[in-house]
Amino acid sequence: MSSDASRERGASTVVGLKFQYRALLFLAYQSLGFMFGDLTLSPLYVYQSIFSGRLKNVQHEDAIFGAFSLIFWTLSIISLLKYAIIMLSADDNGEGGIVALYSHLCRNAKFCLLPNHQASDEELSTYHKPGSSNRNIPPSPLKRFIEKHKSTKTVLLIFVLLGACMVICVGALMPAISVRSSIEGLKIEAKITNKSMVSLISCVLLIGLFVMQHRGSYKVAFMFPPIIILWLLTILMIGIYNVIKWNPRVYQALSPYYTYKFFRLTGKDGWTNLGGVFLCVTGTDAMFADLGYYRQTPVRVAFFCIIYPCLVLQYMGQAAFLSKNLSAVPISFYASIPDILFWPVFVVAALAVIVASQAVIASTFSIVQQCHAFECFPRVKAVHSRRWIPGQTYIPEINWILMIISLAATVGLGDMSNIGYAYGMAYLIVVFVTTCLTSLVINVVWNQSLVVALAFALFFGSIEILFLSSYCMKIPKGSWIPLVLSAVFMVVMYVWHYGSRKKYLFDMLNKVSMRSILTLGPSLGIVRVPGLGLIYTELATGVPASFTHFLTNLPAFYQVVVFVCVKTVPVPCVPHEERYLIGRIGPKSYRMYRCIVRNGYKDVYSHQNDFENDLVMSIAEYIQLEAEGCSGNAEGSVDGRMAVVRTSGKFGTRLRMSESAGFEEGSSINLPGALTVTSSKSPTLKKLQAMYEQESPELNTRRRIQFELLNVIYKDPRVKEELMELVEAKRAGAAYVIGHSHVKAKWNSPFLKRFAINLYSFLRKNCRSPAVGLNIPQISLIKVGMNYHV
């Protein structure tokens, strides 16, 4: 018996291991198409960028070998050692990127400048890594210093925004250099020597690439990994062929001694063109930035086993070819291809460019969405479809901005080397920002000594600064583009963050005191009409001034009032069952509640109809828990404690949901075991509502959910009464009240503050309205005008 049981356990273990290996290999396979496309395209233009300018006349084999030696060690130190081995361990609950590093720091130290942080946010299951407990470890001096000084927190945020701005620049410049480099091959076979014609073809392809972004890539996404694998096999075989045919001695260039020979031969010009060497690692950061779609182990397997060997052999093959064909440097990649294989390789290269550009543009949309979540980017329309790749977002405004920048760089800079200087500068700053933030993570999050963090920063940072010094010499030739663009983006992003914080602080200072609310009585001194009133506010506590401003102009409001605060928590994603915090404002007879919706910086806001249903279910659960004494909220409390009600074992059993096909929400349905609740709306109002809903196309596709109160015995009859009022209010319809803000600087403000606030006000007027970002139907929207003098 025991032997049979052991055999069964052994068999199940083998099956489990096979499943794990299959899952690992499948994720590694997928990562090839969505993560490494940009990195694998570098052989198209690296040697051309190195031997540009004065180095075009360098005709020596040792110079070619030296360039390959520099490429090999740069690829090994930055891509292999820094990113594949170290950086992948600095993830934020599986997410990577600059914003993820900043979020990781904010959770482990008080670095965040978001003003609506609550202690209950730290109780989220995703707030702390499983098994990590740093509460008994004394904080480092660096952590105490940054927490103590607000200016250092601001500098840290600006540094993060600099990296985010450069990611946006990369999203615009990468398609430009990739498309242009793939078209360069036409100079050989098609004999197109006119640069204007090459630029025209590149622009047409770029326009097509960006125009097709709104359709998403879900229909052709399955082709991405095979295309990149085919491309990798192609460059691998070409590299091996060139090594064998032209110069098998090229393996000697793996020695760092040839790096010394390169600088001895080229002198100052070699240092000036050092930025061309850095282009061999452009695309490496995607290994960390897009980590959320995969896991560390599959990414490492794909890089160690496939990407790294293929790239090294391809660069080695090009070096072997160029050592015997020195005049072919300007078109080294296509010139090294055997004539019979030129057109197949050209087609595969073009397909690989499309795949890689698609991934980079999608990463740009993602970084913009994350910055917006941290109130560091103006409101934009984020389009997300359930048919698309999970987590993929399309932002129309950013897409057209990227297209314009990409076209301008292609036409304006003309020469591909100049585009490479601009692209390399942007990517280098992204890598440098990542190095500095990771050193902070090593000290603050991993609790390593300051010496270890400085050693990491100095080792990798010194190498990156060396490359940066080379790019600074190329500022007049193209490196100025990302600096100017990032300056513009930086001003917009920081001004938006500054204005948002000032507006929030104004709301905090002018919120309505609960004493004045309580003196009004249960009716609030107004007429309570049927319906559910959702008042959106950025305040997590208190009653916003927009509420009393509304009552002053129109002394009537809905019978059930819910103050909704949608805020971002510094975590990648918030589990759905922990997303809603429900509480009560004032005594029970007021029928006023508070709902705090907590989203992570990578969460996509759900459809509004689902939110309404979740909200009603959550409030009903809170009412029951409160009656059972589980929420800790006593009768007559002013602003009760919040509760995460969806974690209750009885959630979803308080009310019965049914789907209705009609428009008349006011009609009642008799279900077995349920109490009938009829709406208080008059027949005329019901007809008007049905007519408005039929005229609104966005409401035609929404699910019609009706709630029924279960026919059970309640210990407290007031609980039943409150639940019936909630169901009745939902049937009568929900209205969304949002403040329509007009922000102005005080007359005696300094010039810089007036400039920032006026720019913030201009951005608010010309960007998407809050209702668009919250998916609020226009038919149910009420705007309340508010003036802010900050």
DAJO-V398159 format. One record per helix or strand. SS is the DSSP state (H for helix, E for strand). FROM is the first residue (numbers start at 1). TO is the last residue. If there is no record, write none. Layout:
SS;FROM;TO
SS;FROM;TO
//
This chain:
H;2;34
H;37;40
H;42;44
H;46;50
H;53;57
H;61;89
E;92;92
E;95;95
H;98;108
H;119;123
H;141;148
H;150;183
H;186;189
H;195;215
H;222;246
H;248;254
H;257;266
H;268;272
H;274;281
H;286;289
H;291;293
H;296;324
H;326;335
H;339;373
E;382;383
E;394;395
H;396;413
H;416;444
H;450;472
H;475;477
H;480;509
E;512;512
H;514;518
E;527;536
E;543;543
H;545;553
E;556;568
H;576;578
E;580;585
H;588;590
E;592;599
H;608;627
E;639;639
E;643;643
H;645;647
E;655;660
E;674;675
H;683;695
H;697;700
E;704;710
H;717;732
E;734;744
H;751;766
H;770;773
H;778;780
E;781;789
//
